[in-house]
Amino acid sequence: MLGLIVNLAAVIAGSGIGVLARKRISDRLTDGVLSAIGLCVLFIGVTGLFTGANAIVILLAFAIGTFIGAGIDLDGKLERAGQRLESRLAGPGREDSLMSGCLAFFLVSCTGAYTITACFNAGMGDHTMLYTKAILDIVVSMTMAAGMGIGVMLSVVPIFIYQGLLILCSSFLSPLLSDSMISAMSCAGALITVAIGTNMIGATRLKPVNYLPAIILAPLFQYIAETAGLV
């Protein structure tokens, strides 16, 4: 788990620096930075869509995943949980959303195929890819925290759970997840990242948290489609 610990430390350090820098700049500059970060998040999401995933699989995953997420009001539950912490952790006069910052960085950092491969390698004792990811994360978390606040730092919790499970279960999951299943999962994460990016630049008011079940359903549906010979 050494690679995971280094990765988490990088996120904490980078986002901590970003939060300190955020306190020293005006709201006007913060809004400008946030818009620029939104464009970058949108770009990351769009580039992540070209994984070769099957469009029908992604459509079904999002249709059913959103039905589940909206049905249990996943967005509302997480947002209310964040609001209980927000008044204590968000800077005075800011309208930060802890859940937005947390979710945005988690998706940017973790939903790509690189993270899955890095965790599988770490589970077999090779932490090189996670060390490389840590270097990238310290820069990205610093930039995003400067625009989105301390919510970015809170992403260490889902990162620890997600990457930790991948590492611990690598010997079991690695043979089960085909390249096409990983591509479907990455594409679903990228599409949610696009939704976050468009929200950040003010183009939409989507609820991307409600889409999260699609990340789990996409590789499952890809497996079913392959088993049934449909793709």
C-alpha positions in Angstrom: 0.0 0.0 0.0 3.1 2.3 -0.1 2.2 3.7 -3.5 -1.3 4.5 -2.3 0.0 6.3 0.8 2.4 8.4 -1.4 -0.5 9.2 -3.7 -2.8 10.3 -0.8 0.0 12.4 0.7 0.5 14.1 -2.7 -3.2 15.0 -2.9 -3.2 16.4 0.7 0.0 18.4 0.1 -1.1 19.8 -3.3 -4.6 20.7 -2.2 -3.3 22.2 1.0 -1.1 24.5 -1.0 -4.0 25.4 -3.3 -6.3 26.2 -0.3 -3.6 28.5 1.2 -3.1 30.3 -2.1 -6.9 30.6 -2.5 -7.2 32.6 0.7 -4.7 35.2 -0.7 -6.6 36.0 -3.9 -9.8 37.9 -4.4 -13.2 36.5 -5.3 -12.9 37.9 -8.8 -9.6 36.1 -9.4 -11.0 33.0 -7.8 -14.0 33.0 -10.2 -11.6 33.4 -13.1 -9.5 30.5 -12.0 -12.5 28.3 -11.4 -13.8 29.0 -14.9 -10.4 28.1 -16.4 -10.3 24.9 -14.3 -13.8 24.1 -15.6 -12.6 24.3 -19.2 -9.6 22.0 -18.3 -11.9 19.5 -16.6 -14.2 19.6 -19.6 -11.2 19.0 -21.9 -10.1 16.0 -19.7 -13.6 14.6 -19.9 -13.9 15.0 -23.6 -10.5 13.4 -24.4 -11.4 10.5 -22.1 -14.5 9.7 -24.2 -12.4 8.3 -27.0 -11.8 4.9 -25.4 -13.5 2.8 -28.0 -16.4 2.0 -25.6 -19.6 0.8 -27.1 -22.2 3.6 -27.3 -25.2 1.4 -26.6 -23.5 0.0 -23.4 -22.8 3.5 -22.2 -26.3 4.6 -23.0 -27.9 1.8 -21.0 -25.4 2.3 -18.1 -26.3 6.0 -17.9 -30.1 5.4 -18.3 -30.3 2.8 -15.6 -27.6 4.3 -13.5 -29.2 7.7 -13.4 -32.6 6.1 -12.7 -31.0 4.5 -9.6 -29.0 7.6 -8.6 -32.0 10.0 -9.0 -34.3 7.5 -7.4 -32.4 7.4 -4.1 -31.5 11.1 -4.5 -27.8 10.3 -4.3 -26.9 13.9 -5.2 -29.1 15.4 -2.5 -27.8 13.0 0.2 -24.1 13.7 -0.5 -24.8 17.5 -0.8 -26.5 17.6 2.5 -23.7 15.7 4.1 -21.2 18.2 2.6 -23.2 21.1 3.9 -22.9 19.9 7.4 -19.1 20.3 7.1 -19.1 23.3 4.7 -19.8 26.1 7.2 -16.8 25.0 9.2 -14.3 24.2 6.4 -15.2 26.7 3.7 -13.5 30.1 3.8 -15.5 33.1 5.1 -17.5 34.7 2.3 -17.0 31.9 -0.1 -19.8 29.7 -1.5 -17.7 26.6 -1.9 -19.2 23.2 -2.5 -17.3 20.5 -0.7 -19.0 17.7 -2.7 -18.3 19.5 -6.0 -14.6 19.8 -5.3 -14.3 16.3 -3.9 -16.2 14.7 -6.8 -14.5 16.7 -9.5 -10.9 15.8 -8.4 -11.8 12.2 -7.6 -13.2 11.7 -11.2 -10.3 13.6 -12.8 -7.7 11.6 -10.8 -9.2 8.1 -10.6 -11.6 7.1 -13.3 -9.2 6.6 -16.1 -7.7 3.3 -17.3 -4.3 4.4 -16.0 -5.4 4.4 -12.4 -6.9 0.9 -12.7 -3.7 -0.4 -14.2 -1.5 1.4 -11.7 -3.5 -0.1 -8.8 -3.3 -3.6 -10.3 0.4 -3.2 -10.7 0.7 -2.0 -7.1 -1.2 -5.0 -5.9 1.6 -7.1 -7.5 4.3 -5.1 -5.9 5.1 -2.6 -8.6 4.3 1.0 -7.4 6.0 2.9 -10.2 2.8 4.0 -11.9 1.2 5.1 -8.7 4.4 7.2 -7.9 4.0 8.8 -11.3 0.3 9.4 -10.7 1.2 11.1 -7.3 3.4 13.6 -9.1 0.5 14.5 -11.5 -2.0 14.6 -8.6 0.0 17.1 -6.6 0.0 19.6 -9.4 -3.7 19.0 -10.4 -4.9 19.1 -6.8 -3.0 22.3 -6.1 -4.6 24.0 -9.2 -8.1 22.7 -8.5 -8.0 23.5 -4.8 -7.1 27.1 -5.6 -10.3 27.4 -7.5 -12.6 25.0 -5.7 -11.4 25.1 -2.1 -10.9 22.4 0.6 -13.4 20.0 -1.0 -10.5 18.8 -3.2 -8.6 17.6 -0.1 -11.6 15.6 1.0 -11.3 13.5 -2.1 -8.6 11.5 -0.3 -11.4 9.6 1.3 -13.0 8.2 -1.9 -9.5 7.9 -3.4 -8.4 5.7 -0.5 -11.4 3.5 -0.7 -11.4 3.1 -4.5 -7.7 2.7 -5.1 -7.3 0.6 -1.9 -10.0 -1.8 -3.0 -8.4 -2.1 -6.5 -5.0 -2.9 -4.9 -6.3 -5.4 -2.4 -8.5 -7.1 -5.0 -6.1 -6.9 -7.9 -5.3 -10.6 -8.0 -9.1 -11.3 -8.3 -10.2 -8.4 -10.5 -7.4 -8.2 -12.9 -8.3 -11.5 -14.8 -12.0 -10.5 -14.8 -11.8 -7.0 -16.2 -11.1 -7.1 -20.0 -9.7 -4.1 -21.8 -13.1 -3.4 -23.2 -14.7 -3.4 -19.7 -12.0 -1.0 -18.5 -12.7 1.2 -21.5 -16.4 1.2 -20.8 -15.7 2.2 -17.1 -13.3 4.9 -18.2 -15.7 6.3 -20.7 -18.5 6.5 -18.1 -16.2 8.4 -15.7 -15.2 10.7 -18.5 -18.8 11.5 -19.4 -19.5 12.4 -15.8 -16.3 14.6 -15.8 -17.8 16.4 -18.9 -20.9 17.1 -16.8 -18.8 18.5 -14.0 -16.9 20.7 -16.4 -20.0 22.2 -18.0 -21.4 22.9 -14.6 -18.1 24.7 -13.5 -18.2 27.0 -16.5 -21.9 27.8 -15.9 -23.2 26.1 -19.1 -25.4 23.5 -17.3 -26.8 22.7 -13.8 -26.6 19.0 -14.0 -26.4 16.6 -11.0 -23.4 14.4 -11.9 -23.5 12.6 -8.5 -26.7 10.9 -9.7 -24.8 9.5 -12.6 -22.2 7.6 -10.5 -23.9 4.2 -10.6 -23.2 4.2 -14.4 -19.5 3.7 -13.6 -20.2 0.4 -12.0 -22.9 -0.6 -14.6 -20.9 0.2 -17.7 -18.3 -2.7 -17.3 -21.0 -5.0 -16.2 -23.2 -4.3 -19.2 -20.1 -4.6 -21.4 -19.4 -8.1 -20.0 -23.0 -9.1 -20.6 -22.9 -7.8 -24.2 -19.7 -9.7 -24.9 -21.0 -12.9 -23.3 -24.2 -12.7 -25.3 -22.2 -12.0 -28.5 -23.9 -8.7 -29.1 -20.6 -6.8 -29.5 
